[in-house]
Amino acid sequence: MPDITPGVAAPAVDLPADNGNRFRLADHAGSSVVLYFYPKADTPGCTNEAKDFTDHVPAFRAAGAVVVGVSKDPVKKLDRFKARYGLQVILASDETDDVCERYGVGVEKSMYGKSYMGIERATFLIGPDGTVREAWRKVSVKGHAEAVLAALRG
């Protein structure tokens, strides 16, 4: 599993995104990017996290950052999720698990006695130079968007 820690170059990201767009990390060189990984769209914790980031989008923009959520959900599901809650963050789909693997957020989970590979809730603050400034693992949703914003303003 890759060790994505502050000071390392952020792995490339090129994913299909909501509304027929693509999100490419390279397109945001010179700006900060908040790249957050979440397990599944339209579940309680993931919905609260997306809504919290959305509530702070104006402050993130004012600080020169774009906020991008990544899950394994198909784009059509992301479009419905975004519309249902009026989300203002970019939502990107990593159905192939490629970006999740590069960021080391794939984890073994268990539900009803069955094991499966899922996404660890994690966030990476990527600086304008393309290096990771901060990394949060095993994120607790409450207060997380505010903590990321504080680190961005740093």
N, C-alpha and C positions, 0 to 999 in steps of 0.2 A: 504494500500500500504506500503510495507516495506521501511524503511528509511535507505538506504545504504549510509553511510557517512564515512569519514575517521576514522579509528580506529576500525571499526567493522569487524568481520570475513566475508570474501567474501563467499556468498552462493555457494554451489557446482554447477559445470557445467559438464555435460556429454552429448555431442550432436554429431550427425552425422555431418561430415565435408566433404569438397571438396575432390575429388579424392578417394572416398571410405574410407576415414580415419574417426577417431573419435577424438574429442577434449575433453579431461578431464582436468579440472583445477588441480586436484590432481596429475596428471602426471608431473606438472610443479612446484611442491613444491621446494623451494630453488631458484627459478628464479622469476623475475618480469613478470607480464602479463598485457598487455594493452587489455582490453576487451571493444570493442565498439559495440554499438547497432545502427542499421540503419534501416530505414523503408522498403526499397525495392531495390533489386539489379537492376542494369541497368537503374536507373533513374538519372537525371543530378547531383543532390546533393550527392547522395550515390556513384555515380561513381567518382566524384571529391574527395570525402573523401577517398575512397579506393585507388585511385591513389596517393593521398598525403601521406597516410600511407606507401604505397609501395615505394615511393621515399625515405622514411626515414628508411626503413627496415634495411639497413646495420648499421645505427647509433643506432637503437633500439637493434639490436643483439649485437653490441659492448658494449652497456650499460647493457647487460644481460637480455633483455626482448624479449618476443614473442608477436606478434600483432594478435589479433583474432577479426574478425567482425562477429556479430550475427544478423540474420534477420529471418523472418518467411518463407522465400523462400525455396522451395524444393531443395535438393542437386543437382539435374540435372541442375536447373537454376543457382545455384552457380558455378557449373563447367563451364557452358557456359560463365558466367560473368567473371570468373577468366581468362579463356582462351582468351576471346575477348580483354581484356585490359592488359594482362600480369601481373596480380596482384600477388604480392609476400606475401600477408598476408594469414592467415588461414581464411577460411570462413565456419562458422558453421550454421546449420539449426535448428531453434526452431519452427517447425511447430505446436507443441502441446502447445506452449506459456508458458511452464513450467518455463524455465529459465527467460524469460521476466517478468513473474509474480514475481519470487523471487527477481529480481533486481528492481522491481517497475517501469519498463519502458513502460508498457502498458498504452496507453492514448486514450481517445475518440477523434476521428477526424471527420471532416465533409467535404464532397465533393459533389457538386451539390445538396445540401440540404439533403443528406443522411448521417447519422451518422454510424461510424464503429470504431472498436478497431484497433489501429495501434501501432507502436513503436515510442517512443520519441527518438530522436537522443541523445544518452548519452554515456559517456565513463567512465570507472573505471580503475584506475591504482592499481593493486594488487601487494603488495610487496612479497618478497621471503618467508615471514612468513605466507602468506595467508590472511593478513588483507588488507583492502582497505586503500591505501595511499592518493588517491585523487579521487574525483568524479566530473564530469562535466555533467550538465543537460542542456537541450535545447541548444545543441551545434550548433554553427555557424561554418560551414566547413572551411572557409578561415582562415588559420593560426592555426587551431586546432592541427594538427599533430605535429607542431613545439612546441606548448604549452605543449603538453603531453610529448614530448621528454625532454623539459626543466625541467618539474616536475620530470621526471624519474632521470635525472642527478642531480637534486636538491641540 
